[in-house]
Amino acid sequence: MATSAEIFRKVRALGMQILPPPVPNGGYDLVSVHRGLAYVSGQLPRTGTGPEELMAGRILGEDDIPRAQEAARLCLLRSVFALHYHLGDLATVKGLVSIRGFLNAAPDFGAHAKVMDAASALARELFGPAGGHVRSALGAGSLPSQALVEVELVAELGDTHAS
């Protein structure tokens, strides 16, 4: 199990930044732990708290895929940070279980998996073999604040967080 310090070193080595703690934007919990699983609420691609720091828009076609992949990686990263801030240290994460991606995509867009592959690759890069997971990639008519992508994460926790 990788510690938060180890994961953060990998994040910096990838040229990504350590983000501030995500804050729920409504009446829900950011992370809920139940029977050894941590469920992270959907994360939007935000680099900060201001509206200008949200990657918004719609995926219309192939030309939008690189930007959507960047948004998917950012959402995954925010999910990992949410876990860190909730648990205190990522060392309690035994492994990832599931990643669910929602894409603000045009009805005829079909490369959902290609976009979410970026988040999956980052999960494996950060957690190694423990970053393996099942995944869904879904098109959505719209997302909160017109975000480009939203990602939910489920992680298995070690025995110290069984309930």
C-alpha positions in Angstrom: 0.0 0.0 0.0 1.4 3.3 -1.1 1.6 6.2 1.4 0.3 9.7 0.6 3.9 10.9 0.4 4.8 8.3 -2.2 1.7 9.1 -4.3 2.3 12.8 -4.0 5.9 12.2 -5.2 4.6 10.4 -8.3 2.1 13.2 -8.9 4.8 15.8 -8.9 7.1 13.6 -11.1 4.3 13.5 -13.6 4.3 17.3 -13.7 0.9 17.5 -11.9 0.2 19.7 -8.9 -1.1 18.8 -5.4 -4.6 20.2 -5.2 -6.4 21.7 -2.2 -9.0 19.5 -0.5 -12.1 19.2 -2.7 -15.2 20.7 -1.0 -18.7 19.3 -1.5 -20.9 21.6 -3.6 -24.1 20.7 -1.9 -25.6 18.6 0.9 -23.6 15.4 0.5 -20.4 13.9 1.9 -17.3 13.9 -0.2 -16.3 10.4 0.9 -18.4 7.8 2.6 -16.8 4.6 4.1 -19.0 1.5 4.4 -17.9 -2.1 5.0 -14.3 -1.5 4.0 -15.1 0.5 0.9 -14.6 4.2 0.4 -17.0 5.8 -2.1 -15.8 9.1 -3.4 -18.5 11.5 -4.7 -18.2 12.5 -8.4 -15.3 14.9 -8.9 -15.2 17.6 -11.6 -12.1 18.7 -13.4 -11.3 21.7 -11.2 -7.8 23.1 -10.5 -9.1 25.4 -7.8 -12.4 26.9 -6.4 -13.2 29.6 -8.9 -15.5 29.2 -11.9 -12.6 29.9 -14.3 -10.7 26.9 -12.8 -13.2 24.4 -14.1 -12.6 22.5 -17.4 -16.1 23.0 -19.0 -17.6 22.3 -22.3 -18.8 19.5 -24.5 -16.9 16.7 -26.2 -18.0 17.0 -29.8 -15.5 14.8 -31.7 -11.9 13.5 -32.0 -10.3 16.9 -31.7 -11.7 17.2 -28.2 -10.3 13.9 -26.9 -6.9 15.2 -25.6 -8.6 18.0 -23.5 -11.2 15.5 -22.3 -8.4 13.0 -21.3 -6.7 15.8 -19.3 -10.0 16.5 -17.6 -10.5 12.8 -16.8 -7.0 12.6 -15.3 -7.7 15.7 -13.2 -11.0 14.2 -11.9 -9.2 11.0 -10.9 -6.5 13.1 -9.2 -9.1 15.0 -7.3 -10.7 11.7 -6.2 -7.4 10.5 -4.9 -6.9 13.8 -3.0 -10.4 13.5 -1.5 -9.5 10.0 -0.2 -6.2 11.4 1.2 -7.9 14.2 3.0 -10.7 12.0 4.4 -8.5 9.1 5.5 -5.4 11.0 6.6 -3.1 8.8 4.5 -3.5 6.7 1.4 -1.6 3.9 3.0 -4.9 2.6 4.2 -6.1 2.1 0.6 -5.7 -1.6 -0.3 -6.6 -1.0 -3.9 -9.0 0.6 -6.3 -12.2 -1.2 -7.1 -14.1 1.0 -9.6 -13.9 4.1 -11.7 -17.0 5.5 -13.3 -16.7 8.3 -15.8 -19.4 10.6 -17.1 -18.6 12.6 -20.3 -20.4 15.7 -21.3 -20.5 14.5 -24.9 -22.4 15.1 -28.1 -24.9 12.3 -28.9 -22.8 11.0 -31.8 -19.5 10.9 -29.8 -18.4 7.3 -29.4 -14.8 7.4 -28.0 -15.8 7.4 -24.3 -13.4 4.6 -23.4 -10.5 6.4 -25.1 -11.1 9.4 -22.8 -11.4 7.3 -19.7 -8.3 5.3 -20.5 -6.4 8.4 -19.4 -7.9 8.2 -15.9 -7.3 4.4 -15.7 -3.7 4.8 -16.8 -3.1 7.4 -14.1 -4.7 5.2 -11.4 -2.3 2.4 -12.3 0.7 4.8 -12.5 -0.1 6.1 -9.0 -1.1 2.9 -7.2 0.8 0.2 -9.2 -1.0 -3.1 -9.3 -3.4 -1.8 -6.6 -4.6 0.7 -9.1 -6.4 -2.0 -11.2 -10.2 -1.5 -11.3 -13.4 -2.1 -13.2 -14.7 0.9 -15.2 -17.7 2.5 -16.8 -17.6 5.3 -19.3 -20.9 7.0 -19.9 -22.1 9.8 -22.1 -24.2 12.5 -20.4 -26.5 15.2 -21.9 -24.9 17.6 -19.4 -22.9 17.7 -16.2 -22.9 20.1 -13.2 -21.6 23.5 -14.2 -21.2 22.2 -17.7 -18.1 20.3 -16.7 -16.4 18.3 -19.4 -16.0 15.1 -17.4 -17.0 13.8 -13.9 -15.4 10.8 -12.2 -16.6 8.6 -9.3 -14.2 6.3 -7.5 -14.5 3.3 -5.1 -11.5 2.1 -3.2 -11.0 -0.9 -0.9 -9.6 -0.1 2.5 -7.4 -2.1 4.9 -8.7 -3.6 8.1 -8.3 -0.4 10.0 -11.2 1.2 8.1 -13.5 -1.8 7.9 -16.7 0.1 8.7 
